């Protein structure tokens, strides 16, 4: 009986240690009002090392039809992200950055539900 109690206490302690407290992570969404030219993208930066090819793609690697910063924010809000702040700059304020946040318990949860072009490329290298 004493062994059973010690085993249960150890199991509870291990469970308590492995369960992390939620913490807030951030991402930025940036783009310009010139996106209709097809030369620009709405980029997402969630702290990744390489920010090349940081626009969102579907499961086939095709760029998502999200033609504005608010459209990407709406997409991310369905994944648990919340609006924090925004700024504009440049000629007539045509460049936009929105900051979004999300509560996670592990960094792997940051990109749950979305894929960037670079993530797709890395996952599908031959």
C-alpha positions in Angstrom: 0.0 0.0 0.0 2.9 2.4 0.9 4.4 1.7 -2.6 1.1 2.5 -4.3 0.8 5.8 -2.5 4.4 6.7 -3.3 3.8 5.9 -6.9 0.6 8.0 -7.1 2.4 10.9 -5.4 5.3 10.6 -7.9 2.9 10.5 -10.8 1.1 13.6 -9.6 4.4 15.4 -9.1 5.6 14.5 -12.6 2.3 15.7 -14.1 2.5 19.0 -12.2 6.1 19.6 -13.4 5.3 18.8 -17.0 2.2 21.0 -17.2 3.5 24.5 -18.0 1.7 27.8 -17.2 0.3 29.5 -20.3 2.4 32.5 -21.6 1.8 35.1 -24.2 3.5 35.0 -27.6 3.4 37.6 -30.3 3.5 37.9 -34.1 3.4 40.8 -36.5 1.5 41.0 -39.7 2.9 43.5 -42.2 2.0 44.6 -45.7 1.3 47.6 -47.8 -1.7 49.0 -49.7 0.0 48.2 -53.0 -0.7 44.4 -52.8 -2.9 44.4 -55.9 0.2 44.7 -58.0 1.0 41.0 -57.1 4.6 42.0 -56.3 4.0 42.1 -52.5 2.8 39.8 -49.9 1.3 40.1 -46.4 4.1 38.7 -44.2 3.8 37.2 -40.8 6.7 37.3 -38.3 6.3 35.1 -35.2 10.0 35.3 -34.2 11.3 32.8 -36.7 14.9 32.9 -37.7 14.4 33.3 -41.4 11.6 35.7 -42.4 12.0 34.9 -46.2 8.8 33.5 -47.7 6.8 34.4 -44.6 3.3 34.7 -46.3 0.6 32.2 -45.5 0.0 29.2 -47.8 -2.6 26.4 -48.0 -1.8 22.7 -47.8 -0.6 22.6 -51.4 1.8 25.5 -51.0 -0.4 28.0 -52.8 -0.6 31.5 -51.3 -3.8 32.1 -49.4 -6.1 34.8 -50.9 -5.7 37.2 -48.0 -5.2 40.6 -49.7 -4.9 42.8 -46.6 -3.5 43.0 -43.1 -7.0 42.8 -41.6 -7.8 39.7 -43.7 -4.7 37.9 -42.2 -5.7 39.2 -38.7 -9.2 37.7 -39.2 -7.6 34.4 -40.3 -5.3 34.3 -37.3 -8.1 35.3 -34.9 -9.9 32.1 -35.8 -6.7 30.3 -34.6 -6.8 32.0 -31.2 -4.7 35.1 -31.9 -5.9 38.5 -30.5 -5.2 42.0 -31.8 -2.7 44.0 -29.6 -1.6 47.1 -31.5 -1.0 48.6 -35.0 1.1 51.2 -36.7 1.4 52.7 -40.2 4.2 54.5 -41.9 5.5 55.6 -45.2 4.0 57.8 -47.8 0.4 58.5 -46.8 0.6 55.7 -44.2 0.5 53.0 -46.8 2.6 50.4 -44.9 0.8 48.6 -42.1 2.0 46.4 -39.1 -0.4 44.8 -36.7 0.7 43.0 -33.6 -1.2 39.9 -32.5 -0.9 37.7 -29.4 -1.9 34.3 -28.3 -1.6 32.3 -25.1 0.4 29.0 -25.4 2.0 26.5 -23.1 4.7 25.4 -25.6 6.4 27.2 -28.5 5.3 24.5 -30.9 1.7 25.9 -30.5 2.8 29.3 -32.1 2.3 28.0 -35.7 -0.6 25.6 -35.1 -3.2 26.1 -37.8 -1.1 28.0 -40.3 1.8 27.4 -42.7 4.1 29.9 -44.3 5.7 29.5 -47.7 9.1 28.8 -46.1 7.6 26.2 -43.7 5.9 24.5 -46.7 9.1 24.5 -48.7 11.1 23.0 -45.8 8.5 20.3 -45.1 8.3 19.3 -48.8 12.0 19.3 -49.8 13.0 16.3 -51.8 
